[in-house]
Amino acid sequence: MLSKENRNLTMLTDFYELTMAGGYFENGFENKIAYFDMFYRKNPDKGGFAIMAGVEQLVEYLKNLKFTDDDIDYLRSKNIFSEKFLEYIKNFKFSCDVWAVPEGTPIFPGEPLVTVRGPIIQAQLVETMVLLCINHQSLIATKANRIVRAANGRAVMEFGSRRAQGFDAAVYGARATYIGGCVGTACTIADRELKIPALGTMAHSWVQMFDSEEEAFRAYAKRYPNACTLLVDTYNVLKSGIPNAIKIFNEELVPKGIRPQGIRIDSGDITYLSKKARKMLDDAGFPDCKICASNSLDEYIIRDMLNQGAKIDSFGVGERLITSASEPMFGGVYKLVGVENSIGDIIPKIKISENIEKITTPCFKKIYRLYDNDTNKAIADVITLNDETIDNSKPYELFDPEYTWKRKFVTNYKAVELRKQYFKNGSFVGELPELESVKNYCKKQLDTLWDEVKRFENPHKYYVDLSQKLWDIKHTLLEHKK
């Protein structure tokens, strides 16, 4: 799962990537330089933004691309590839340039999050894994942040390993939730391998294994006195769970000078039960005992619970987080945007569709984010040609790419290029920060977004504009293709 030595994912491709590669080779295109962009078309859950994640796993995949003898034998068995092509990929060495938006960055539809430049066979071959890495973790990081924001400063723990779609989804899903703001995970291997704090105490089965709830609580408190959080809803939260917890706290912890960590409620009307539980704990002398809630939570349930006065200190969120159940697909795509001719000039390529949102933006590009110097809030993003720069010292004209008469000049701003280069001629040249740094970076970047962009319902549309030069090229291609 996490071992780089035991798994070769080079063949994790859509089969058409291999059939096209064979076709490119037979047509003499193996050295043809192409440019591909990965982008997405709409934000999950009708939100105002998404969060970039999955770059580290994409980097590790690209570092280890190599066809094995078994891979070649398998492809030979399909009886559709020439021996010359098989010999070509047997000696395959990744030689592309790759740029990507760093993990933890707020992102928006239409932006080229990843660009791959290199020989067409190679650039095409990595399509599936580019999409797989970025789509999955960006989706889960985005969902996690929605839930974290709904919790309004209360800790959110990821409890979804058993509901994830497979073991990789559990581990890398936990990673994405940590980037998005969760404080830890129930997934133990994610702690060992990725240093995400593993959290958790007991399940209902622990309580059921003993002759009584009191006996179960006592055994747990004796074994884990400094991390004693008791699950109080196995039988009856108010009639037995809380009273038994209070009794055990007083008999097993207080005499040792230890304060209880908390209780967890996993069923019933948690809002109502938390209010009653809070009063019972306070009256018993445990105002510092935390109340954790779990049970099929999401951002809307958490928001409503808190609006109704729930006395919850933390949340354990499982299936609806790790699967992003409300919108379980990110929808990123990977499209050809240019090729180089024999003298190295870039020939722009565009895909046209009757569905306007499916029309691509051609050319090799950059993304700038414009920040207001007074507030440090993000004003807009601008996609430019790769050789364009935005001069902070001069007013810059923004315009809506669809409604081009909507224009305004911005002043007193700074323009920051969003993407970084991770590979040059196939060699890794980037930097992969520690996961904790990514998490902190994400939090700081989210603070640059206006609250209106972060609304759950009807968020303010954050503008992603094209430079005038890029828009002119796109418009010319659209007119030419009519």
N, C-alpha and C positions, 0 to 999 in steps of 0.2 A: 504493500500500500504506500508506504513512505520511502521504502528503500530504493535508492537510485541504482543500486547494483543489480537487483533482482528483476527489474522490469524494464523492458525496452518498448516504448510506446510509439516507435516510428510508424508502425502499421496501424495506429489508431487514426485512420483516415476514412473518409467516405470513398467508396470504390471508384467513383467517377474522377477523383483526384488522380488516381493511378491510371485510369484509362486515358484521361486527358494528357497526363504526363507522357504516356506511350505515344499518343498522337502528336504531341508537341515535338517529341524526339524524332519521329519519322518524317516530320515536316521541316526538320532542320532548325527548330526554334530553341534548342536546348540552351543556347547562350543569349537568347533574347531577354533583355532586362525589362521587367514589369513592375508596376506599383499596385499594391492592394491596400485598401483601407478597411478596417473593422470599425463599425459604428452601429448604433441602435436607433430605432425610429420613435419610440414613445416610452415615457417613464412608467415604471411599474406602479400599480394601484392608483393611476391618475395623479401621481405626485408631481412635485415641482422639479425634482432632480433625482439623480442616482449617485451611487458611490463606486468609484473604480476599485476593483480588487481582482486578484488572480494573476498579477504580473509575475510574481516570484515563481509560481508553478509553470507559467509559460516559459520563463527564462530557463528553468531546469530542463524542461522538455527540449528546447532548442539546443541547449548545450550537449545533449546526448543523442542527437539524431544519427542513426546509423542502421542500415539494413543488414541483417544477419544472414548467414547461409540458409537458415530455415525460412527466412522471409523470401529469399530469392527462389528457393525450391517451391514454396507455395505459389508464388506468382507464375513460375514456369508451369505449374500444374493447371493453371487456368487456360493454357493453350491459346492465349490471345496476344502475348507480348513477345517481341522479337528478342533473339539472343543478344543483339547489339544493345538494345534498351536495358535488358537485365544486367549486362556487363557494366553499362553506364551507372545504374543505380547501385550496383554492388560496390563501386568505387566512390559512392556519393559522399560529399563533404559539404556541409552547410556553409554557404558563403554570402548570405543575405545581410543587408542592413535592416535594423528594426528600431523603430521609435515607438514609445508608448507614453500615455499619461500615467504618472506615478500612482501607486495604490493609495487610497484614502482621499483622493481628490474628488470633489463634487463634479459630476459630469452631466451633459445634456444631450438630447437627441440630435443626430446629424453630425456630431463631432467625430473626426477621425481619431479614435482612441488608440488604435494601433495601426502603424503603417509598416508594411514589409516591402522592401525593394531588393530585387535580385533576379537571378535566372528564373524564367517563368515556371519551369518544372518545380523548383524548390519553393518559390513563393506560393504556388498553387497547392503544393503538397501539405503545407502546414495549416491550411484553412480550418480544418475540423478542430485541431487542438487550440488554435487561437480563440476560436469561438467558444469551445468547451471551457477553457480556463477562465476567460473573462466573463462570459455569460453567467456561469454558475455563481462564482463568488461575488460578482457585482450585484446580482439579484439578492443574494442572502445578506450581504452587507447593507444594502439599501433597506430591506425589510427590517433588519435588526435596528437600524438607526431610527426608523419610524417608531418602533416599539420603545426604544430607549427615550425618545423625545416625549412619547405619551406618558412614560413613567415620571417625567418631570423631576429628575434628580434622584429618584429612587433606583437602587441597583436592579439590573436585569441580568439574570443568569440563563444561559442556553441549556435547556434540558431535553434536546430533541434527538439524540443519537439514535435511539431505537426506532424513530419514525423516518429517518433519512432514507433516501433512495440509494442504499448501498453504502459500503464502508468508506469509500473515498468521499462521498457526499457528507458523511458524518464528520470526518476529520477536517476536510477543507471547508465544510459549512461552519464548523466551530471557529475556524480561523477567520472566516468572513464576518461572523457575528462579533468577534472581538474587535476587528477593525471598525465595525459599525457602532461600537460603544458598549457591548455587553462586558460585564466584569469577570466572567468566567464561564466554564462549561462543565457539564456532567461527563464529558468524554475524557476518560483517563489518558488515553494515548495522546490526545492533543496537548495535555500537560507535559507528558514525558518528551514528546518530539518537538512541540512548537512553543512550549513554555506558556501556555494559556492556563491560568489557575483552574485546577479541577475542584469542583464543589459538589456537595451532596451529603446527605446523612442517612436516611432510612426510607424504606418503602412500607406499604401496608403489611407485606408479608412478615416483616420483622415483628410487628405488633401481634399478628395472628399466630406466630410460632409459639408464643408464651401463653400460659394459662389465663393471664389477665393483662389488660392494658397497663395497669400499674406496674406489674412485674416486668413487662417489656421496657417501659420507660426507665425503671430503676436499673436494669441491666445495661442499658445504653448509657445512662448517666455515669455509671461506675466505670464503664470502659472508655468513654470519651468525655470526661468532665469539662475539658477546656473547649470543646466544640459541640456543646449539647444543644441541638435543635431537634425538637420532638414533633412528629407528625400526629396531629390531634384529631383527625377526622375518620379514623378507622371505624368507630362505632357511633359516637355522638359527641360533637365538638363541645357543646356547652354543658352537657350533663356529666360527661365523663372525661373527655379529652383534656380540656383546660383544667378542671379540678385535679385530675391525676398529675398533669404536668406541674402545677403549682406545688402539689404535695412532694413530688420528687425533687423539685428545685430546692425546697426548704430542707428536705431530709438528706439529700446527697451532695448538693453543691454549696449551699450557704454555709454549712459548718466548716467547709474547706476554704472559705473565703473566695469562692468562685461564683461569678454571675452567669446565668444562663444565656446562651446565644440567642435562642428564639424558639418559635413554634412555626409549623407550616400547616396551612389549610388547603386541601386539595379537592374539595367538593362542596356542594351546597351553595347557598346564597352567600358568597364569600364577603360581599360588602356588608351585609347585615351581621354575619358571624364575626367579622373583624372588629366591628364596633363593640360588640358584646365582649369579645375576647380582650380587647384593649382595656376596657373598664375592669374586667375581672383581674387581669394581670397588674394593672395599676393599683387596685385596691389591695392586692396581695403583696405589694411592695416590690413589684418588678416592672417599673416604668421603662427600664432600659432593655427589657426583653423584646426583641424584634418579632414582627409578624410577617411571614413570607406567604405569598399566595401563588398557587399554580392551578392547572386544570384548563387546558385548551384556551389559553389567553391569546389575545392579539392587541394591536394598538387601540382599536375602537373599544374593546371591552375594558382595557386598562383605563382609558380616558374616562369612560362612563363610570367606572367604579370610583375613581378619584373624585369626579364631579359630584358623586352621590355621598361623599364623605367617608369612603372606606379608609380604615386605619391600617394601611399596608406600608411596610417599610421596604420590601423588595419583592421581586417577581421572578418566578421560574417559568420560562416560556419554552415550549417544546415543539410540537408538530407544526403549528401554524407559522413558526419562525424558521425552522430548519428546512421546510419545504416551500416556504413563501406561499402558503396554501391559497391565499386570495388571488395571487397572480404568479403561477409557478413557472413562468417562462420570461426570460429577459428579452429575447428577440433580436440579439445582435446579428449582424450580417457582415459578409466579407466580399468586397466588390473590387473589380479591376478599375483603376482610375487613370492609368497611363502606361505607356510603353516608350522605350527609347529607340530612336532610329539609329542608323549606322554611324552617325557622327555624334551621338549622345544627346541629341535634343529630345525633350519629352513631348510625346504626342498624347494629348489628353483623350481619355475615353469616358463615355457616359452611357448609362443605362437609362432608357426612357420607358415610361409606363403610363397607362391611362390613370393609374393611381398615383396622384401627385407625390405622395409621401415616399413612393418607391423610386422616384427619379434621383439618381446619384449626383454627387458633386465631383467633377473631374479634377485632375491635376495632382501633383505632389504638393502637399500643403503643410501649414503650421497652424497652431491655435494660440491665440493670445487671450489672456483674461485682463480686462481693464478694471482697475480698482480706484475708487475715489480716494484722493489723498487725505481728505478731512475725516472721513468716516472709516476708511479701510474696508468699505463694503464693495462687493463686486458689482460693477455696472452692467457689463455685457461681455460676451465672448466674441471674438472676431476670428474667422477662418480666413487665412491669407494664402497666397502662393508662397512656396518655400523660400523664394529669394526676396520676399518683402519684409520690411521691418516697420514697426510703428514707433514713431518718434514722440516720446513723452513730452517733449518741450513744445509741441505744436498741437493745436486743436485737431481732433479727429472726428470725421463725419461718420456716424452710424446710420445705417438704413435697413429697413426690413427687406429681406430677400424676396418676399412674396408681394408685399405692398410697398413698392420702392419709393413712393412719394412720402412715406413716413420717414423723415430724416431729422437728425439733430446732431449738433456738434457737442463734443465733450471736451472739457478742459480740466486742469488741475487733477490729473490722473497719472497712474503708472500702468504700463502695459507689461505683463509678465508672460513669457512663453511657457505654455503648460507642459509640453512633451519633452521627454529626455530620450537620448539615444542609448539603447542597450546592447546592440550588436553592430559591429562594423566589419564588413567582409567575413561574416560568420564568427568573429571573435567577440567575446563578451567584453564590453567597454563601459558598462553602466555600474550602478551601485545598488545593492539590495539592502535597505535599512532593516534593523531589527523590528520584529513585529510590534513591540511596544512603541517604537518610534512612529511606525505607520499609524497606529491607533491615536497617538497624540497629535500627529499631523492632521489626521482626519478631523479631529475635534476642532482644531484651530481653523482649518479651512471652512468648516461648516459655520463658524462664527462670522465669516465674511459674507454669508448670505443673509439677505433681509428676511425677517420673520414671515413676511408675506409669501416668499418663495417656498417656505417650509410648511405652509398650511397643509393639512390633510385633504380638505375639500376646497376645490376651486383655487388652487395656488396661483399666485401671480406668475405669469409667463416670463421666464428669464430669457432674454434675447440672445440668440446665437446668429450673428450676422456674417455675411461674406464681404470681403474687401471688394472695392469697385472693380479691380482688375480681375479677380476671380469670378465675380458675378458676370462681367462682360464675356469672359470665355464660356461660361456655362450657358449664358443666353444665346451666344453665337452658335454653339453646338445644338441647342434646342431648335433654333430657327433652321439650321442646316439640315436637321434630321426630319423635318416636317415632310 
